[in-house]
Amino acid sequence: MINYKKFTLSNGLTLLVHKDDSTPIVAVNILYKVGSRNESPDKTGFAHLFEHLMFGGSVNIPSYDQPLEKAGGENNAFTNSDITNYYISLPKENLETAFWLESDRMLNLGFSEKSLEVQRQVVVEEFKQSYLNQPYGDVWMLLKPLAYKHHPYLWNTIGKEIKHIEDARMEDVKAFYKKHYNPNNAILVVAGNVEDNEILTLTEKWFGEIPSGNSIIEILEQEPEQTEARFQEVFRDVPVDSLYKVYPMAAHGDKDYYTADLLSDILSNGNSSRLYRKLIKEEGVFSELDAYITGDFDPGLFVFSGKPADGVSLEEADERLLKEIELIKNELISEFELQKVKNKLEASHIFGETSILNNAINLAIAESLGDANTVNLEKEIYAKISADEIQQIAQRIFQSKKSSTLYYRSNQEKDATK
């Protein structure tokens, strides 16, 4: 059970306070409800660019990291399709340093052509190294537009193309900040050996006078139901072939989401999972094979990714994977198999709750989805999922007409056929 108290400031900032007296460290997490899905299709990568720009200094604090390091703190951030999240861990006695730093960059981020150029080059280099020049790096740049045709999930967090970041102008960057980086679009979570009133007072002191931004009402174009299987084949300079197959699934928070998550664990969580036991250990069809869900706030994807074993073609591996998928659609799993996976998932939840930073992040994400208390309900949600529901969700998700398949072939194979 993760206890918390919720407050809302007059400027719209949501505050959650989680008391944990087992540690002298306090976690301060601030989530902005902006991800790559909130970008314009011709100006992508801005949410991720801002993750970098927010560490470039604010008007009153030229260096973000230096005072935090002096206070014994650490920080980091991440961006995905739905949110941008910043977090700090520091000793309780220096807690106010975190409030000072975060409030100033929410109010007065320091914009300069030099800072923009530096961070632009950092992101461009990341784009090249991680997506263009890395083996298998462009997989999701292919899979997303294969699976999505309308929803902004069709581009990656890094952006559609380097040019969008290279062409980012100061006025575009400032407009993005003004729209999204406001108290009414943010959730602040403080976790540690702290008192509710103490944190509320600090929050009012440092964030209370920051003006609320305009209300953001965005109607994202939803993805129509897929009615035909999609397929793409590419050749790349990689050592071995890879197979990728995705299916649309429910949004995070939907009842079907949790059932699909449990299904992915049954298929591919650990050495006793179905796919590992059958297709890797026993039959040797794959050298590696995973099944997982993307966890998106809007309807996301159920993903299979694997590398066929030596001497096994992509076509053969694909066919054998589909047989295993059909099996879980047509045969009810045993209560023993289901309970084993539930136990593993519960143990993972309990272990995760030992970290105040994990708790802070999970509370922020749950609140951004609509209700922070979901973090306390999930164990029961998973515990109640039945074998019948697992079979039903498999039948709903794994429909051939809804699949998108990518054959990612090695150039060595192409050269061998010449």
Buried (B, 14 or more C-beta within 10 A) or exposed (E): EBEBBBBEBEBBBBBBBBBBEEBEBBBBBBBBBBBBBBBEEEBBBBBBBBBBBBBBBBEEBEEBEEBBEEBEBEBEBEBBBBBBBBBBBBBEEBBEBBBBBBBBBBBEBBBEEEBBEEBBEBBBEBBEEEBEEEEBBBBBBBBBBBBBEEBBBBBBBBBBBBEBBEEBEEEBBEEBBEBBBBBBBBBBBBBBBBEBEEBBEBBBEBBBEBEBBEEEEEEEEEBEEBEEEBEBEEBBEBEBBBBBBBBBBBBBEEEBBBBBBBBBBBBBBEEEBBBBEBBBEEEEBBBBBBBBBBBBBBBBBBBBBBBBBEEBBBEEBBEBBBEBBEEBBEEEBEEEBBEBBBEBBBEEBEEEBEBBBBBBBBBBBBBBBEEBEBBBEBBEBBEEBEBEBBBBBBEBBBBEEBBBBBBBBBEEEEEEEE
